[in-house]
Amino acid sequence: METITSSTEISQLFSSGKRIKTPYLTLIVGERACGKPRGDVEQHGPSGRVAFIAGKKLGNAVWRNRAKRRMRAVCRDLGGPWPNLDVIFLAKGSLCRVSYGKVLQTCGDATRRLASGKEGCSGEESTRTC
């Protein structure tokens, strides 16, 4: 699973990516054009990439590590990373308080809505709940 490591690319996804909000995490999705630069970085290959973010405001190191493990498992179970897409998994405080099955179900519903084109916000509207 290839991860997004550049802070420039992560910042660009935060500003221009589509946000899909669930009760347990937020998915930020952006297209990855093969061979075209995004920011200052040249991209290689059609495979998708992911990033997992659990902020310090939400909990201590134990909680953040547990949240990242859970998000990686959700990504794998949903078939990610997805070709030609960069996806950021952004944890919310309730992620580790519910069963894994609930998290997987709500994220699966969100990715199906995105695939059908019924979901997503971009630009200035990204602060509204989708």
SULRAWO-V545702 format. One record per backbone hydrogen bond with DSSP energy under -1.0 kcal/mol. NH is the residue of the N-H (numbers start at 0). CO is the residue of the C=O. E is the energy in kcal/mol with one decimal. If there is no record, write none. Layout:
NH_CO_E / NH_CO_E
This chain:
3_49_-2.2 / 9_5_-2.1 / 10_6_-2.4 / 11_7_-2.2 / 12_8_-2.3 / 13_9_-2.3 / 14_10_-1.9 / 15_11_-2.4 / 16_12_-2.6 / 17_28_-3.0 / 18_120_-1.1 / 19_26_-2.9 / 21_24_-1.9 / 25_89_-2.7 / 26_19_-2.8 / 27_87_-2.3 / 28_17_-2.9 / 29_85_-2.5 / 31_83_-3.0 / 35_32_-1.3 / 37_40_-1.9 / 40_37_-1.3 / 48_84_-1.8 / 49_1_-1.9 / 50_86_-1.7 / 52_88_-3.1 / 57_54_-1.1 / 63_59_-2.6 / 64_60_-2.6 / 65_61_-2.2 / 66_62_-2.7 / 67_63_-2.3 / 68_64_-2.3 / 69_65_-2.2 / 70_66_-2.4 / 71_67_-2.4 / 72_68_-2.1 / 73_69_-2.2 / 74_70_-2.4 / 75_71_-2.3 / 76_72_-2.6 / 77_73_-1.8 / 78_75_-1.3 / 79_74_-2.8 / 83_45_-2.4 / 84_81_-1.7 / 85_29_-3.2 / 86_48_-2.2 / 87_27_-2.6 / 88_50_-3.2 / 89_25_-2.8 / 90_52_-2.9 / 91_23_-1.9 / 94_91_-1.8 / 102_98_-1.7 / 103_99_-2.8 / 104_100_-2.3 / 105_101_-2.5 / 106_102_-2.2 / 107_103_-2.3 / 108_104_-2.2 / 109_105_-2.0 / 110_106_-2.3 / 111_107_-1.9 / 112_108_-2.1 / 113_109_-2.0 / 114_110_-2.3 / 115_111_-1.8 / 117_112_-1.7 / 124_121_-1.3 / 125_122_-1.4 / 127_124_-1.8
